[in-house]
């Protein structure tokens, strides 16, 4: 039972997220493969497919009863293949690394948790081992959301890549759309027109000032401060017309203690101030997708068990990006993130360090055996 061989099989299966790349293959083929592998290794399996063509699979090894259950969670979807340097679906090993799309993000973690669960189930365990290979983490995380409608566990480990460092926090995000309203008129009639784009400039300056306040204000000990940036801007029709509106899409990255409601109020206060102080300034604010930040309790049993299983002092870190840990935490499941070393997530060259893959598999095996035993 070798995680390297299993990883090579997983990488060779196209599982590009079609929400990111229209026409992408999706997760059906890789979930079919995982389901067969779990069945061959004595797991109960359940396929979840609330969204047709976007399945997840949950495999369970039942304990004898009276013990703690542990969920190992990872996503089987990948980003696109276009622009990859070489054949993204032909795993290649050189210099102790395996190259290919998804090796690092995150089929390495998938292979490690599958093999670790199979090894751990050979021991007499009282608690259940639950392995969730989920869809759609790269876009909307509908896979883990669906899993949590049907499964619970006493704790969880998400095997996103973490360079074998114990990751106990990550940022959340909120997307907003601000539409600054002007009035269309011929370019020769400034008495009739209101330039929405120049009015929007006042907001962009205020947004930059907000970013500075976040950078210099109170800081989270692992994550630092929240951030904000303007992602896209559109406005205007033609050179000779006053623009009737200017639309700005922005992202606010959040740290523990910041919420979608608090960040909405933060922006509303800025925009209301501009309405009072800038002549003819009018706006509409729409809040889009929001994901909460995550912070684990360092004294949680699952954290202590994994740290003990490392056999050496851990490096504790946080991530600036969002993961499914936040959904598990919101569901009341204590969790942390721990995964392979490597590089190239979403990049033209991607690889996993194979020694770290073996190390991850060993640590997950010990952690699962101890936690469920």
N, C-alpha and C positions, 0 to 999 in steps of 0.2 A: 504494500500500500504506500505508494510514493507520491508526495504532493507535486513533485516536478513533472512526472508523467501526466498526472491529472490536469495540471495547469496547461500543459501543451495541448491536451485535448480540448480544454475550455477555450483557449485562445483561437484555435482553428475554427470555432463556430462563430459565425457572424451574428452579433447581437446588438447592432447599432440601434439606439433609441429613435424611433420614428417621429417622436415629438421634437427632436432636435434636428433630424435629417429626414425630410419628407421622403417616403419610400423606404426608410430604413427597415432592416430585417426583423427587428423586435426580438422579444425574448423567447418565443415559442420553441425554437430548435434547441437552445441551450437549456431551457427548463425540461424539455423532453429528455435530454442527455442526463441531467442531474437526477431526474426522477428515476430513470433506469439504474443509475449508479447507486442511489440510495436503496432501491428495492433489492438490488443484488447484494447489498451489505446489511440486509436485515432490518431496515428502518420501515416504519409506517410512513406513507406519504399522502399528502393532500395537495392537490392543485387548486389554486385560487385564481379566478379569471373574471373578475367583475367587469373589466374592460376587455372585450373580445380581442384576441391576438396579443394581449399584454399579461401573460400569466406570471405568477410566482409559484414556488413550491415550498412547502413546509414538511420537513422530515422529522420524525420523532422516534427516539429510543426510550421506551418506557422503563422507569425504575421500579424497584420492588415496593415502593411506597414509603411515605414518611420523611422523604428527603427534599432538598431544595431543587427547583427546576432552573435550568439555564438556557437562554436563547443565544445562539450564535447567529449574527445577522450580517448579510452582505448583499450587494446589488450585482446582478448579472448583466445589466445593460452597459453599453459603452457609448462613447462619443463617436463621431464619424470616422470613416477610413480615408476620405479624400485628403490628399496632401501628405499622407504618411510616407516616410522615407523607406522604401522597400515594400515587401508584401506584408501588410498588417496582420494577415490571417495565417502566416507561416512562421510559427515560433522558431527563433534562431538562438542557439546558445553559443556564447563566446565570452571568454575572460570572466567566467563565473556569473554571468548575467544571462537572463532570457529576455529577448527582445520580441515585441509584438504588441498590437493594440489590446489593451486591457491587462497586460501582465502586471502593471503597477496599480492601475485604477480600474477594477479592483479584483480581477480574477485570481491574482495571487492570494488575496485574503479568502476568496471563495474556496480555492483548492485546500488551503491550510485548514480552514474550519471544517470542511467535509472530512478530510482525513483524520483530523484531531477527534471529531465526534465518533468516527468509526473505531478509532483506537480506544477511546475512553469507554465506549459501550462494552468492550471486552472485560471490563472490571465490574465487580458487583456493586451497582449503584442503587441508591434508594430514590434519588430524584430523577426527573425526566431530562433528557437532552433534546432540545428543540433547535433545529437548524433551518433558518429562513433564508432562502435564495430569492431575492425580491427583484421586481421590475421597477423601472422608471425612476431610480434615484437621481439620475442625471438631469431630470426635468422637474417633475412634480411630486416625486415620492409617493405615488399612488400605491405602489407595491407594499411598502411597510404599513401604510395607512390601512390597506385591506387586511393584511396579516393581523393587525391589532384588533380588528373586529371579531376575530375568531380564536386568537391565541393569547395567553398570558404566561408570564414566567416570573420567577422570583428575582431574576437579574438577567442582564444581557451584556454581550460584548459585540460591538460593531467592528468588523475587521477592515475598515478603510485603512489605506496606507498611513503609517505614522512613524516610519523609520525605527520601529521597535521601541518607541518612546510612549510612555503612558499619557494618553491625552484625556484631560479631565474637563475641558471646556471648549466651546467654540462660539463664534458669533452667530447672530441671527440676521435677518434682513427684512426690510419693508420696501416695496416698490410703490412709487407715487407718480401721478401724472398731474401736472399743473398747467392749466390752460389760461393764458393771459388774454383778455378780450380787448380788441381795438374796435375800429369802425372803418370799413372799406370806403375808399373814395379815390377819385382820380388823383394822380400824383401832383397835378397842378392846383389842387384844392385843399391846402392845409387847414382851411377854415372848416372843412367838413370831415376830414379824416383823422383817425387816431391810430398811431403806429404801434401795433401790438408788440412788435419785435423790440423796439427801443424801450417800451414799458417793461418788457420781460428782462431787459438788461438790469433794471433795478433789483429784480428778484435774484438774478444770477450773482450779483455782487453780494447780496444778503446771504446767499447760499454759501459763498466762499467764506464769509465771515463766520457762519455757523460751523463750517468745517474747522476753522481755526480755533473756535471756542471748544469744540469737542477734543481737539488735539492737545489743548493746554489745560483742560479741566480735569476733574477727578478721573483716575485711571483704574481699570480692573487689574489686579496683580498679575494675571496671566495673559490677558487679552489687550491691555491698554485701553484706549478710548474708542467710542463709536466713531464712525466716519460717514460722510455723505458726498455724493458726486452726481453731477448731471450726466446722464448717459446718452440721451438723444434730444435733439431739438428740431422742430419743423415749424415753418410759418411762411406766409406770403404766397402770392400767386404769380406775380410778374413785376418787372422793374418799375412800371409806371402806375402802380396801385398801392395805396396804403394797406398794409396787411390787417385783416380783420381779427386774426388770432395768431398766437404763437404757443405751441405746445412743447412742454419740457418734461421728459421722463427722467426720473432720478431714483437713485438707490440710497437708502439709509441702512448702513450696517450697524447692528445693535449689539450691546454687551448685556450681561445679566443685570437686571434692574430696569432696563429700558423695554418698553412694550410698544405694540402697534398704536395703541391709544395715546401713549405719551409722546411718541414721535409725530403723530398726527396733530396733536395740540401744539407741538413745537413749530411745525410748519404753518399751522393756522395763525399762530401769534405773529409770525414774520409777515405773512401775507396780509393780515388785517392791519398791521402797522403800515405797510406800504399803501393800503387802501386809504388810510387816514392822511398820509403825508405826501403821496405822489398824485398830482392831479390826473384825473381820468383813469386811475388804475383800478381795474376790475379783474377778478379771477374766478376760476373753478378748480377745486381740488378733488382728485379721485384717488383713493387708496386701493392698490392692487394686491398682489400676492404678498403674504406676510408669513415669516417663519421665525419662531422664537429662538433666542440663544439658549445655550445648554451649559450647565455647570454641574459636575458630579460632586458628591460628598466624598472627600478623600478617605473618610473612615468607613465608607460602606463596605459590607462584607465582600462583595465581588471585587472591589478595588484592592482590598487587603489580600484576598486570595491570589489574584493575578500577580501582585507585587511580590508576594512570598514565592510564587512559582517561578519568578525570574531568576532567583538565586543570586541577585546582585542589586546594589542600590539603583533605583529606577531614575531615568530622566523623565521629569514631569513637564508636560507642555500643554499648549492650547493651539487651536487652529483658527485662522481668520475666516475660513469658509464654513458653510452649513453642512450638517450631516443628519442622517436618520436618528442619531442619538437623541435629538430633541423630541422627536415623536415618541420614542420609547420612554423617555423621562416624563413627558406629559401624561403618558398612560400609567404612570406610577411604577415603572420598572427601573430600578437602579441600574445604571449602565456606565460604560466607558468605551473609549475607542483605542484599539491596539492593532497595529498591522505591520506590513512588510517595509523594507527599505528598498529604495530604487529612485526612479525619476521619470519625468516625461508625461505626467498626467495631461491629457488633452493636447499633447505636443506631437511634432512630426517624428520624433523618435521616443519610444517608451520602453522601459526595461524594469525588471525586478532583480534585485540581488538574490541569488539562489541560496546562499548561506542564510540570509535572513528569512527566506521562505521556510527552510528547515527549522530554524530557531523558533519562528512563530508557531509552526505546527507542534513542536515540542511543548512550548509554553501553554498553548491552548489545551493540549491534551492533559497536562498536569493540572491546570486550573479547572477544567471541566470535571476531572476525576475527583478532585478535592471538594469542589463546591457541591456536586451532586451526590457525593459519597456519604 
